[in-house]
Each structure stands twice: as structure tokens, then as C-alpha cells.
Amino acid sequence: MTGAPREGMARAVHRYARPGTVFVLWCSHARREDVPRFRFAGVSKMHSMPEPGEEETLFGREFTIERLDSPEHTACFVMTKK
């Protein structure tokens, strides 16, 4: 999911979340230049993924964001609506 669809997903989360709502986002997460162009297993440029900092752009204004430990090129964010 990129561009408008990703922003639409974020708008839906904002619309339905109330103060105290906890939202978990587990996703591929890397700078595109840090992953291979193609691979059969694991993250590659063929995958759509948020890049570092995009979680803040999409959710930081209204959510407290905590990042949990996760494998390379993935992220697990636990976000609580302020």
C-alpha cells in the first residue's frame, strides 16, 4: 500500500480511534535503498512498506508511538490515541 491508499488507511484509523484506543501496526519497514530489489523470501523493493519516520508523519500528531523489538526490515508499533 502506498500513497493515497496508505493515507486513506491512516485516516480510517484516526476516524475510528477514540482517546485510549491502542492500535498495533506490524509491517515491513525499511528505507527502499536498504533492501534488495527482489528476493523470494523476506522484504524486497517489490514490497510496499512504510519508510522510517513515516509512522510519525501518519500518526504522530494524535498517537503516542512505541516501537517494539522486531526482526530486521520489520517494525511493530504500538500506538495509543492521545
Backbone as a ProteinNet text record, in pm:
[ID]
protein_1_A
[PRIMARY]
MTGAPREGMARAVHRYARPGTVFVLWCSHARREDVPRFRFAGVSKMHSMPEPGEEETLFGREFTIERLDSPEHTACFVMTKK
[TERTIARY]
85.1	0	90.7	66.7	147	57.2	116.1	48.3	-91.8	-187.9	-326.3	-388	-370.1	-427.3	-371.5	-241	-181.4	-237	-248.9	-304.7	-452	-524.9	-664.6	-676.5	-586	-584.7	-559.5	-465	-434.3	-554.5	-622.6	-742.4	-849.4	-866.3	-965.3	-928.9	-802	-758.6	-788.2	-754.7	-781.8	-932.4	-1013.2	-1158.2	-1220.8	-1178.5	-1243.1	-1180.5	-1059.8	-992.9	-1044.9	-1063	-1102.7	-986.8	-984.2	-874.9	-861.8	-738.4	-710.1	-708.1	-757	-753.4	-609.1	-581.9	-449	-455.2	-366.2	-358.4	-220.6	-215.3	-88.2	-66.5	47.3	84.6	212.8	202.9	318.9	338.2	454.9	473.2	619.7	640.3	775.3	812.2	938	974.1	1121.9	1155.1	1295.8	1303	1419.5	1442.6	1455.3	1393	1394.5	1535.9	1629.4	1766.7	1838.8	1781.1	1845.1	1799.6	1707	1659	1690.5	1703.7	1734.1	1617.5	1649.9	1547.5	1442.3	1486.5	1395.4	1453.5	1367.3	1406.7	1282.8	1302.4	1189.2	1137.8	1224.6	1184.2	1233.7	1146.5	1185.3	1147.6	1186.6	1148.7	1235.5	1172.1	1244.8	1175.3	1233.2	1172.8	1038	1008.6	879.7	766.8	799.8	700.4	676.4	555.2	523.8	543.5	616.5	640.4	660	616.1	646.2	796.5	848.6	990.4	1006	1125.8	1147.7	1100.6	1025	971.2	830.1	787.7	653.2	545	573.8	476.3	448.5	552.2	534	450	476.5	401.2	253.9	224.5	86.7	12.1	82.2	11.9	63	179.5	244.2	168.8	89	16.7	-89.7	-152.6	-264.7	-240	-125	-95.4	40.6	52.5	182.4	231.8	352.9	402.9	519.3	507.5	615.5	655.1	784.3	830.4	886.5	835.7	883.2	995.9	1077.8	1183.1	1119.2	1180.1	1128.5	1243.7	1225.2	1332.2	1370.2	1486.6	1537.2	1435.3	1422.9	1332.8	1185.6	1153.6	1014.7	1002.2	879.6	856.3	722.8	716.4	591.6	573.1	471.7	441.3	314.6	321.4	204.4	171.6	54.5	16.9	-106.7	-103.3	-214.6	-267.4	-398	-461.2	-456.5	-407.6	-397.4	-534.3
-115.9	0	123.6	213.4	334.7	455.4	573.1	697.9	709.5	735.5	760.1	643.8	515.5	407.8	404.1	428.2	427.6	543.7	659.5	775.7	752.7	683.5	650.2	555.7	457.8	367	446.3	538.3	619.3	706.4	763.6	844.9	759.8	635	546	516.6	491.2	466.9	589.8	708.7	832.6	849.5	820.1	841.3	750.8	623.7	528.2	520.7	568.8	561.2	670.2	634	727.7	738.9	842.7	852.4	722.5	673.3	549.5	426.8	438.9	326.5	286.6	156.5	104.4	40.5	82.9	34.3	-26.9	-150.5	-217.6	-225.9	-176.9	-183.1	-264	-380.3	-466.7	-472.3	-430.4	-414.4	-432	-449.7	-437	-290.5	-261.8	-123.9	-104.9	-32.8	-9.2	100.1	158.9	250.2	164.3	206.8	126.3	93.7	185.5	159.7	57.1	21.6	-74.6	-218.8	-241.4	-377.2	-417.1	-548.1	-591.7	-564.5	-559.3	-532.8	-643.4	-767.5	-881.3	-995	-1069	-1192.9	-1276.9	-1406.8	-1497.4	-1500.1	-1480.4	-1481.7	-1353.3	-1286.3	-1164.9	-1039.5	-927.9	-797.2	-760.9	-703.3	-652.5	-526	-464.1	-343.8	-373.3	-499.9	-539.8	-519.3	-509.3	-489.4	-339.5	-307.2	-171.6	-167.1	-69.2	-62.1	82	115.3	248.3	261.3	376.9	402.2	463.1	455.3	512.5	658.3	689.6	824.1	841	754.3	767.5	743.4	658.2	635.4	765.2	846.7	976.8	1070	1071.4	1156.6	1118.6	989.3	942.8	946.2	921.4	902.3	987.5	1046.6	1111	1226	1294.7	1410.3	1368.1	1251.6	1211	1084.2	1020.1	895.4	903	838.6	813.5	683.9	685.9	571.3	506.3	375.5	296.2	189.6	175.3	71.8	-44.1	-163.8	-283.6	-346.5	-427.1	-500.5	-591.2	-595.1	-678.6	-716	-819.3	-861.9	-751.9	-769.2	-672.4	-647.3	-521.2	-475.8	-494.8	-510.6	-512.3	-419.2	-383.3	-299.1	-335.6	-324.7	-340.3	-213.6	-136.5	-12.2	-31.8	7.3	10.1	157.8	198.1	338.9	358.1	456.5	486.7	625.3	633.1	761.5	853.7	975.1	1074.8	1129.5
0	0	0	-91.5	-100	-118.9	-104.3	-137.1	-81.7	-170.6	-130.5	-51.8	-92.2	-10.7	131.9	147.3	281.5	363.9	301.7	372.2	406.8	318.2	347.1	465.8	475.3	589.7	718	713	831.6	869.9	771.2	801.2	868.6	824	885.9	1031.1	1057.1	1195.9	1280.4	1230.2	1304.1	1328.4	1228.3	1237.4	1342.9	1349.9	1439.2	1578.4	1593.8	1724.5	1817.5	1940.6	2045.7	2144.7	2228	2326.6	2406.4	2413.6	2484.1	2393.6	2270.1	2176	2150.6	2150.6	2120	1981.6	1894.1	1757.1	1737.3	1687.4	1663	1511.9	1467.3	1326	1316.5	1255.2	1233.7	1083.5	1037.1	893.2	853.6	722.6	668.3	685.3	716.1	748.1	721.8	616.9	582.9	477.3	465.2	353.7	228.9	120.2	-3.1	-47.8	-29.7	-74.9	13.5	128.1	218.2	197	106	81	-63.2	-89.1	-225.7	-320.8	-448.1	-549.5	-552.5	-541.5	-546.7	-464.3	-397.9	-330.5	-306.6	-297.9	-281.4	-137.3	-41.1	99.6	165.1	234.4	303.4	225.5	280.3	226.9	107	6.4	-109.5	-159.4	-259.3	-316.6	-381.6	-405.8	-462.8	-362.1	-233.1	-127.9	-106.3	-74.9	-32.8	118.6	165.8	309.6	352.3	473.8	524.5	547.4	519.6	544.4	683.1	741.6	874.3	879.5	982.9	1002.5	950.1	860.4	804.4	909.6	1007.1	1114.5	1190.5	1209.9	1276.4	1190	1060.4	969.1	968.2	965	955.7	1088.2	1200.8	1327.9	1444.6	1433.8	1548.1	1610.9	1532	1585.5	1687.6	1666.4	1751.2	1833.7	1812.3	1883.4	1951	2065.7	2126.6	2063.6	2008.1	1932.6	2006	2027.8	2086.6	1984.8	1959.9	1867.1	1947.9	1922.1	1989.7	1909.4	1976.1	1905.2	1800.3	1683.4	1575.2	1482.7	1400.6	1309.3	1210.4	1149.5	1052.6	941.9	902.9	796.2	829.3	957.6	1001.9	1121.2	1152.7	1269.6	1331.2	1461.2	1534.1	1616	1580.5	1651.1	1733.3	1859.3	1945.1	1964.9	1916.6	1918	2001.8	2090.4	2177.6	2144.3	2117.7	2083.3	2204.3	2180.8	2288.3	2325.5
[MASK]
++++++++++++++++++++++++++++++++++++++++++++++++++++++++++++++++++++++++++++++++++

